[in-house]
Amino acid sequence: MVKTRPDPIGATADDLAAVVALRELADRLEDAAVERAIAEGWSWVQVALALGVTRQAVHKKHLRRLGPVARGLRGHRG
């Protein structure tokens, strides 16, 4: 039996491409919302609760990207 590769064109490929596009959009929306929240003085705990994740998870994901704005909140637990 010869295995063939899945067709990269068609409904299934379109569905998978849509999933990738939605993940990328969700990541960009999260980045913008977290940046705005931190700039407005939200604590990492408040942001984490709003996102349904741990403080450590949101801190790890966003601290480096947010730079000096967020570093001042490093120890702030809200």
N, C-alpha and C positions, 0 to 999 in steps of 0.2 A: 504494500500500500504506500503510495506516494503522498506525503503531506505537502499541502500547498500553503503558501503564506496568505494571511487574510488580505482581502482587497482594501487598499488604503483609500478607496473612494466609495461613497455610498452612505446609506443611512447610519450604519454603525460607526463609521469613521466620523461622520458629522456629529453624532451624539458625543463621541469621545472628545472631539475638538471643542464642543460646547462646554463640556465639563472643565477642560483646561482653561478656557476663556473665563468661565465663571470663577474658578479658583483664583486666577490672576486678578480679576476685578475685586473679589472679596478681600484679597490681600491689600490692594491699593486703598480700598475703602477703610479697612482696619488701620492701616498706617496713618491715613489722614485723620481719622477719628481719635486715635491714641495721641497723635501729635497735638491736636486741638485740646484734648482733655488735659494733657500735661501742661500745656501753655496756659490753660485756665486755672491751674493749681490743683487739679485732681491728684490724689495720691495713687501709687501703684496698686494699692489694695482696692480703691474705688474703681479703677480701670479694670482690674482683674475681675471683680465681682460683676461689672457690667458686661464683660465678655464671656463670663462663665468659665474662667480659667484661674489658675493660681497666680499669686503675685509674682512668684519666681518665674513662671512661664512668660508672663507679659513683660517683665523686666528684662529677661534674657533676650527675648525676641526684639525689643524695641530700644533698649538703652543705647546701644552703639549708634544706631541710626539717628537718634534724637540729639545726641551730643550734649553740649553744655546745658541746654535747657533742662534736660532730664537728670543730669548727673547730680544736681543739687538736691534731688529727691531720693538719692540712693538709699539713705537710711530712713526716709520718711515712710511710715507704715500706715498713715491715715487713720 
